[in-house]
Amino acid sequence: MPTRTDDFPKRVNDALAKRVGTLCSNPECSVPTYGPNTEPTKGTSKGAAAHIRAASVGGPRYDATMSSEARKAIENGIWLCRSCADLVDADAARFTVEILERWKRLAEERARVALSRPRIVNVGSDFADTILLITTHKSYLALPASVLQGPRRRRKITLRPIRTHRTLLNPIVPIIAGPPPGPPGFGTIKLLCQNQGTGVEQYVKVGLSFRGQSAIHISNPDNARVLLSEGGKEGASMVTFMIRELLPGEVMGATVVARNDLLFDAHLWTQSRGESEEVFVYDVVIGEEELVEGAPSKSAMANSGPAGRNDPCPCGSGAKYKRCHGA
C-alpha cells in the first residue's frame, strides 16, 4: 500500500494507541481495539491512528497553514476504532477539530486514571461523559384550533447561545408548549443532565443561583430519581438537584419556573470529574406562526385523500394518511 508523505510514523501510531489504553477515543464507543489472534504469537487490531487535521489536500479538516512535520506529529493524531475513524472522516462538518481534540483529552485522562484504578470493562464512572444542558423558555408553543384544523402552519425555533464553550453532538433540547406556567414576568428553565459516554455516572449535582435575588416561583424534579436537595421554594434565590445514578445515554433533569429578567449562574458537579465546565445554556426562541406554502387544509385533504388510509399523505409530511390529514 502506498504511503502518503504526511502519514504517521509507526512510533506515533504506537504512542497514540498506548496513551488511551488501546481503547477507541470516541466517548460514545470506547471499545477495545486490540485482542488475541488465533495464531498464538499474533494479536488482532481494529484500531487506527486518525488525523485530526487531514494529511493531504482535500481531506477532512485539512489545514493549509500546517507544516508537513506538524501534520504527522502526535499532536495531530487521535486513536479510534476503524468504524469511528471512518465516521469522523465521512462527516467532517459534524466531527470538527474541536470535538476530536476533546475526545483525545478525555480518552487520555481516562487511561491515566485507569492505571491506578484498573478495570476490565469500560463501564466505570471514568467512562461517563455528562453534560448539563440548560434551556430558558420565555415564549411558548400554542395549539389553537387553527393549527389543528386549518392550513398547515409552522414556527421557526432558534437556539440562542448564552453560555457555551464547544460544539455539542446530539443534544436533546426540550420544546415546551403553553400556556406559561407562572405569573407574568416568569419563564421556564429546563435543566437536563445527559450522559453521552459509555460509563455509569454514580453521582451528579446540578444547581442554579440567581446571585442572592428572590427569583424562583416553583422547582420540580422531572422524575423520582432526581432529588431536590436544597432551595427551590417560592421566593428562593437558588436551587440544587441531585441524581444518584445516570446511565449511559440517559437524560434526567428538572424544571424551574423563575423570573425572566434576572441573570443566573449554573453549576455541574460529577463524581467522575468533580466541578465540571460542561455546562451549556441556550435561550429557546420561538418565531411567529406562518403558513406552510401550498399546504392544503385538513378538510380539503379529507375530500381529496388517497385511495388507502395507509398510503403516504399527499401533504408531503411522510406520515401515513390515517395518521396525518386523514385522522
C-alpha positions in Angstrom: 0.0 0.0 0.0 1.5 3.4 -0.9 2.3 5.7 2.0 1.3 9.4 2.0 4.1 11.8 2.9 2.3 13.0 6.0 1.1 9.7 7.3 2.1 9.0 10.9 5.3 7.0 11.5 4.9 3.7 13.4 6.2 5.2 16.6 3.4 7.8 16.6 0.8 5.1 15.8 2.0 3.0 18.8 2.1 6.0 21.1 -1.4 7.2 20.3 -2.8 3.7 21.0 -0.9 3.3 24.2 -1.8 6.7 25.6 -5.5 5.8 25.6 -5.1 2.2 26.8 -5.8 1.0 23.2 -9.5 1.9 23.6 -11.3 3.9 21.0 -11.2 7.6 21.9 -14.8 8.3 20.9 -16.6 8.6 24.4 -19.7 7.0 22.9 -17.7 4.0 21.8 -14.6 3.3 23.9 -14.3 -0.3 22.5 -11.0 -2.2 22.9 -9.0 -2.1 19.7 -6.5 -4.9 20.4 -7.1 -8.5 21.2 -5.7 -12.0 20.6 -5.4 -13.7 17.2 -5.9 -17.4 16.5 -2.2 -17.5 15.9 -0.7 -17.7 19.4 2.1 -15.3 18.5 0.0 -12.6 17.0 -2.6 -10.0 18.0 -5.5 -8.5 16.1 -6.1 -4.8 15.9 -9.2 -2.9 14.7 -7.8 0.5 15.7 -6.5 3.3 13.6 -4.4 6.4 14.1 -6.6 9.1 12.6 -5.6 12.6 11.6 -7.4 15.4 13.4 -6.4 17.7 10.5 -6.1 15.8 7.2 -2.8 14.6 5.9 -3.4 15.7 2.3 -5.2 18.5 0.4 -8.9 17.9 0.2 -9.1 15.6 3.2 -11.4 16.1 6.1 -10.5 19.1 8.3 -7.4 20.0 6.2 -5.4 23.0 7.4 -3.2 24.5 4.7 -1.3 26.5 7.3 0.2 23.4 8.9 3.7 22.2 8.0 4.3 18.6 6.9 6.0 17.9 10.3 3.0 19.2 12.2 0.6 17.0 10.2 2.3 13.8 11.1 3.1 14.8 14.7 1.4 13.0 17.6 -0.5 16.3 18.5 -2.4 15.9 15.2 -3.4 12.3 15.9 -6.3 10.5 17.7 -6.7 6.8 18.3 -10.0 5.4 17.2 -11.6 2.1 16.2 -11.8 1.8 12.4 -15.5 2.3 12.4 -15.2 5.6 14.3 -12.2 6.6 12.1 -14.4 6.2 9.0 -17.3 8.0 10.6 -15.4 11.2 11.6 -13.8 11.5 8.2 -17.1 10.9 6.4 -18.7 13.8 8.2 -16.0 16.4 8.9 -18.6 19.2 9.3 -20.1 17.4 12.3 -16.9 16.0 13.8 -14.8 19.1 14.0 -11.2 19.6 15.1 -12.6 21.0 18.4 -14.6 17.8 19.0 -11.8 15.4 18.1 -9.3 17.2 20.4 -11.8 17.0 23.3 -12.2 13.2 22.7 -8.5 12.8 22.8 -8.1 14.7 26.1 -10.9 12.7 27.7 -9.5 9.4 26.5 -6.0 10.1 27.8 -7.4 11.2 31.1 -9.4 8.0 31.5 -6.4 5.9 30.7 -4.3 7.9 33.2 -6.9 7.3 36.0 -7.3 3.6 35.0 -3.6 3.0 35.7 -4.3 3.5 39.4 -7.8 2.1 39.4 -7.7 -0.8 36.9 -10.9 -2.3 35.5 -11.6 -5.0 32.9 -14.6 -3.4 31.2 -15.2 0.2 30.0 -18.3 0.9 32.0 -16.8 2.6 35.1 -17.6 6.1 36.1 -14.4 7.3 34.3 -16.1 6.5 31.0 -19.1 8.6 31.8 -19.3 11.9 29.9 -22.1 14.0 31.5 -23.1 17.4 30.3 -25.6 19.9 31.7 -27.8 21.5 29.1 -29.9 24.4 30.3 -32.6 26.0 28.2 -34.6 29.1 29.0 -38.1 29.4 27.7 -39.8 32.8 27.6 -42.2 32.1 24.8 -44.3 29.0 24.3 -45.9 27.0 21.5 -49.7 27.2 21.5 -52.0 24.8 19.7 -55.1 26.8 18.7 -57.9 25.3 16.6 -56.3 26.9 13.5 -53.3 24.7 13.9 -55.3 21.5 14.3 -57.9 22.1 11.6 -56.8 24.9 9.2 -54.0 25.0 6.7 -50.6 23.7 8.0 -48.6 26.3 9.9 -45.1 26.3 11.3 -42.9 28.3 13.7 -39.1 28.6 13.5 -37.3 27.6 16.7 -33.9 29.1 17.3 -31.4 28.2 19.9 -29.6 31.4 21.0 -26.3 30.5 22.9 -25.9 32.2 26.3 -23.1 30.1 27.7 -21.2 27.5 25.5 -17.6 26.7 25.0 -17.7 24.0 22.3 -20.0 22.4 19.7 -22.4 19.8 21.1 -23.1 16.5 19.5 -26.6 15.1 19.6 -28.0 17.2 22.4 -31.6 16.6 23.5 -33.4 20.0 23.5 -36.9 20.3 25.1 -39.6 22.4 23.5 -42.4 23.5 25.9 -46.0 24.0 24.9 -48.0 26.8 26.6 -49.6 28.3 28.5 -46.8 29.8 30.6 -46.6 28.0 33.9 -46.1 31.0 36.2 -47.1 34.6 36.9 -46.4 37.4 34.3 -42.7 38.0 34.0 -41.8 34.4 34.8 -40.5 31.8 32.4 -39.3 28.1 32.4 -35.8 26.9 32.9 -35.1 23.3 32.0 -32.0 21.6 33.4 -31.1 18.3 31.6 -28.2 16.1 32.6 -27.2 14.0 29.6 -24.6 11.1 29.9 -23.0 10.9 26.5 -20.4 8.4 27.5 -20.3 4.6 27.9 -19.8 4.5 31.7 -22.3 4.9 34.6 -22.2 8.3 36.3 -22.6 7.4 40.0 -23.5 10.9 41.4 -24.4 14.2 39.8 -25.3 17.5 41.4 -26.6 20.5 39.4 -27.8 23.9 40.5 -28.9 27.4 39.7 -28.1 30.6 41.6 -29.7 33.9 41.0 -27.0 35.8 42.8 -28.9 36.4 46.0 -32.1 37.7 44.4 -35.5 36.3 45.0 -36.4 34.7 41.7 -37.9 31.2 41.9 -41.7 30.5 41.7 -41.5 26.7 41.8 -39.0 23.9 41.3 -39.9 20.3 40.2 -37.7 17.2 39.5 -38.8 15.6 36.2 -38.8 12.1 37.8 -38.4 10.2 41.1 -34.6 9.6 40.6 -33.9 13.4 40.6 -34.0 14.8 44.1 -34.4 18.4 45.2 -31.6 18.8 47.7 -31.5 22.5 48.6 -33.5 25.7 48.0 -36.1 25.8 45.2 -39.0 27.1 47.2 -41.1 30.1 46.2 -39.1 33.2 46.6 -35.7 31.4 46.8 -32.6 32.6 45.1 -31.0 29.2 44.4 -31.8 25.6 43.9 -29.8 22.3 43.8 -30.8 18.9 42.5 -29.0 15.6 42.9 -29.1 12.5 40.7 -27.6 9.4 42.3 -27.0 7.4 39.1 -27.1 8.4 35.4 -26.8 5.5 32.9 -25.1 5.8 29.5 -27.3 7.6 27.1 -29.7 8.6 29.9 -31.2 12.1 30.2 -32.6 13.4 33.5 -33.4 16.8 34.8 -35.7 19.2 36.5 -37.9 22.3 35.8 -37.6 25.6 37.4 -40.1 28.5 36.9 -38.3 31.8 37.7 -38.2 35.5 36.8 -37.3 36.3 33.2 -35.3 39.4 34.0 -32.6 38.0 36.3 -29.2 36.5 35.4 -28.3 33.2 36.9 -25.2 31.1 37.4 -25.3 27.3 36.7 -23.0 24.6 38.0 -22.5 20.9 37.4 -20.6 18.5 39.7 -20.0 14.8 38.9 -18.3 12.0 40.7 -16.1 11.3 37.6 -14.7 14.9 37.2 -15.7 16.9 40.2 -16.7 20.5 39.3 -17.3 20.4 35.6 -17.2 23.0 32.8 -19.6 21.0 30.7 -22.4 23.4 31.2 -24.3 24.8 28.2 -27.1 27.4 28.4 -29.3 28.3 25.5 -32.4 30.5 25.1 -35.1 28.8 23.1 -36.7 31.5 20.8 -40.0 30.6 19.0 -40.8 32.7 16.0 -44.1 33.9 14.6 -46.6 31.5 13.2 -46.5 31.3 9.4 -48.4 29.3 6.8 -46.7 26.4 5.0 -46.8 27.5 1.4 -49.1 25.4 -0.7 -50.3 23.3 2.2 -54.0 22.4 1.9 -56.4 22.4 4.8 -57.4 19.3 6.7 -60.9 19.4 5.2 -59.5 19.7 1.7 -57.2 16.8 2.3 -60.1 14.7 3.6 -62.1 15.4 0.4 -59.2 14.5 -1.9 -57.4 12.0 0.2 -55.5 9.0 -1.2 -57.2 5.7 -2.1 -55.9 3.9 1.0 -55.6 5.2 4.6 -52.2 3.5 4.8 -50.9 5.4 1.8 -48.5 8.3 2.3 -50.3 11.6 3.0 -50.3 13.9 -0.1 -49.4 16.9 2.1 -45.8 15.7 1.9 -45.2 15.1 5.6 -44.1 11.5 5.0 -46.7 10.1 7.5 -49.5 7.8 6.6 -52.7 9.5 5.6 -54.6 8.0 8.5 -52.1 9.5 11.0 -52.0 12.9 9.3 -54.7 14.7 7.5 -56.9 11.6 7.5 -57.0 11.4 11.3 
